[in-house]
Amino acid sequence: MEIFGISIGVDRSVAENALLDVTPEERDRYLAWWRKFKMLDLFNWMGIGLLLASALGSAHHSANEWAKVAWLGFSLFVVTRIWLRVLNCPRCGATYSGGLITALQRFSSLSKCYGCDLSKRGLRALERRGY
């Protein structure tokens, strides 16, 4: 990868090889959890899209109908965001994001488990292996 003319090496092999030694039961559990996570993340982005669409649509059309779309988008965003924050890690059983308390204390990324460092990158690599 190159940023501002400076070449930065990104070692993706760690994530690619992180879950090579999982048992078939663990693999199935991780992949089922990963699919659920991806679905919730997709619905979360759909909620954001509905909010943006309602903001743009209300500028050109009747605001009453777009207000319903905005409430639907906001509700979808909030519900899926909370659901993503309270998912339990398939590896350690802890709350993947660190829970709702960490969301209030600081912004916690959903890129890896707060308890055991199971990463989305590793789960994505496990899915790409085609099990």
C-alpha positions as CSV (number, residue, x, y, z in Angstrom):
1,M,0.0,0.0,0.0
2,E,1.2,3.5,-0.8
3,I,0.2,6.6,1.1
4,F,1.6,10.0,0.1
5,G,4.3,8.4,-1.8
6,I,5.5,6.3,1.1
7,S,5.2,2.5,0.7
8,I,3.7,0.8,3.6
9,G,3.8,-3.0,3.8
10,V,0.5,-4.6,5.1
11,D,1.0,-8.1,6.3
12,R,-2.3,-9.8,5.7
13,S,-0.9,-13.3,6.3
14,V,-1.5,-13.1,10.1
15,A,-5.3,-12.6,9.5
16,E,-5.3,-15.2,6.7
17,N,-3.7,-17.8,8.9
18,A,-5.2,-16.9,12.2
19,L,-8.0,-19.5,12.2
20,L,-6.3,-22.4,10.4
21,D,-6.3,-24.6,13.4
22,V,-10.0,-24.4,14.3
23,T,-12.0,-27.6,14.7
24,P,-15.0,-28.2,12.3
25,E,-17.4,-27.4,15.1
26,E,-15.6,-24.1,15.9
27,R,-15.5,-23.2,12.2
28,D,-19.2,-23.8,11.8
29,R,-20.0,-21.7,15.0
30,Y,-17.7,-18.9,13.8
31,L,-19.2,-18.9,10.3
32,A,-22.8,-18.8,11.6
33,W,-21.9,-15.9,13.9
34,W,-20.1,-14.1,11.0
35,R,-23.2,-14.5,8.7
36,K,-25.4,-13.0,11.5
37,F,-22.9,-10.2,12.0
38,K,-22.8,-9.4,8.3
39,M,-26.6,-9.4,8.0
40,L,-27.0,-7.0,11.0
41,D,-24.3,-4.8,9.6
42,L,-26.1,-4.7,6.2
43,F,-29.4,-3.7,7.9
44,N,-27.5,-1.1,9.9
45,W,-26.2,0.5,6.7
46,M,-29.7,0.2,5.2
47,G,-31.0,2.3,8.1
48,I,-28.4,4.9,7.4
49,G,-29.3,4.8,3.7
50,L,-33.0,5.3,4.5
51,L,-32.1,8.3,6.7
52,L,-30.1,9.9,3.9
53,A,-32.8,9.1,1.3
54,S,-35.4,10.8,3.5
55,A,-33.3,13.9,4.0
56,L,-32.7,14.2,0.3
57,G,-36.3,13.3,-0.6
58,S,-37.9,15.7,1.8
59,A,-36.1,18.6,0.1
60,H,-37.9,17.8,-3.2
61,H,-41.2,16.3,-2.1
62,S,-43.8,16.3,0.7
63,A,-42.0,16.0,4.1
64,N,-44.8,14.0,5.7
65,E,-44.2,10.8,3.8
66,W,-40.4,11.1,4.0
67,A,-40.7,11.5,7.8
68,K,-42.1,8.0,8.0
69,V,-39.1,6.8,5.9
70,A,-36.8,8.7,8.3
71,W,-38.3,7.1,11.4
72,L,-38.0,3.6,9.8
73,G,-34.4,4.3,8.9
74,F,-33.6,5.7,12.4
75,S,-35.3,2.7,14.1
76,L,-33.5,0.2,11.9
77,F,-30.2,1.9,12.6
78,V,-30.7,2.1,16.4
79,V,-32.0,-1.5,16.8
80,T,-29.3,-3.1,14.6
81,R,-26.5,-1.0,16.2
82,I,-27.6,-2.1,19.7
83,W,-27.9,-5.7,18.5
84,L,-24.4,-5.5,17.0
85,R,-23.0,-4.2,20.3
86,V,-24.5,-7.0,22.4
87,L,-23.5,-9.9,20.3
88,N,-21.5,-12.5,22.1
89,C,-18.2,-13.6,20.7
90,P,-18.3,-17.2,19.2
91,R,-14.8,-17.9,20.6
92,C,-14.7,-16.6,24.2
93,G,-18.4,-15.8,24.9
94,A,-17.8,-12.2,26.0
95,T,-19.7,-9.4,24.4
96,Y,-17.9,-8.9,21.1
97,S,-17.8,-5.1,21.2
98,G,-17.2,-4.8,25.0
99,G,-20.9,-4.1,25.5
100,L,-23.0,-1.0,25.7
101,I,-20.9,0.4,28.5
102,T,-17.9,0.7,26.3
103,A,-20.0,2.5,23.7
104,L,-20.7,5.2,26.3
105,Q,-17.1,5.4,27.6
106,R,-15.4,5.6,24.3
107,F,-15.9,4.6,20.7
108,S,-15.1,0.9,20.4
109,S,-14.6,-0.5,17.0
110,L,-16.4,-3.6,15.9
111,S,-13.3,-4.9,14.1
112,K,-12.2,-7.3,16.8
113,C,-13.5,-8.9,20.0
114,Y,-13.0,-6.9,23.1
115,G,-12.2,-10.1,25.1
116,C,-10.1,-12.4,22.9
117,D,-9.1,-10.3,19.8
118,L,-11.0,-12.5,17.3
119,S,-11.1,-10.2,14.3
120,K,-13.5,-9.6,11.5
121,R,-10.6,-9.9,9.1
122,G,-9.8,-13.5,10.4
123,L,-13.5,-14.4,10.1
124,R,-13.6,-13.0,6.6
125,A,-10.6,-15.1,5.7
126,L,-12.2,-18.2,7.2
127,E,-15.3,-17.6,5.0
128,R,-13.2,-17.1,1.9
129,R,-11.6,-20.5,2.3
130,G,-15.0,-21.9,1.2
131,Y,-16.0,-24.2,4.0
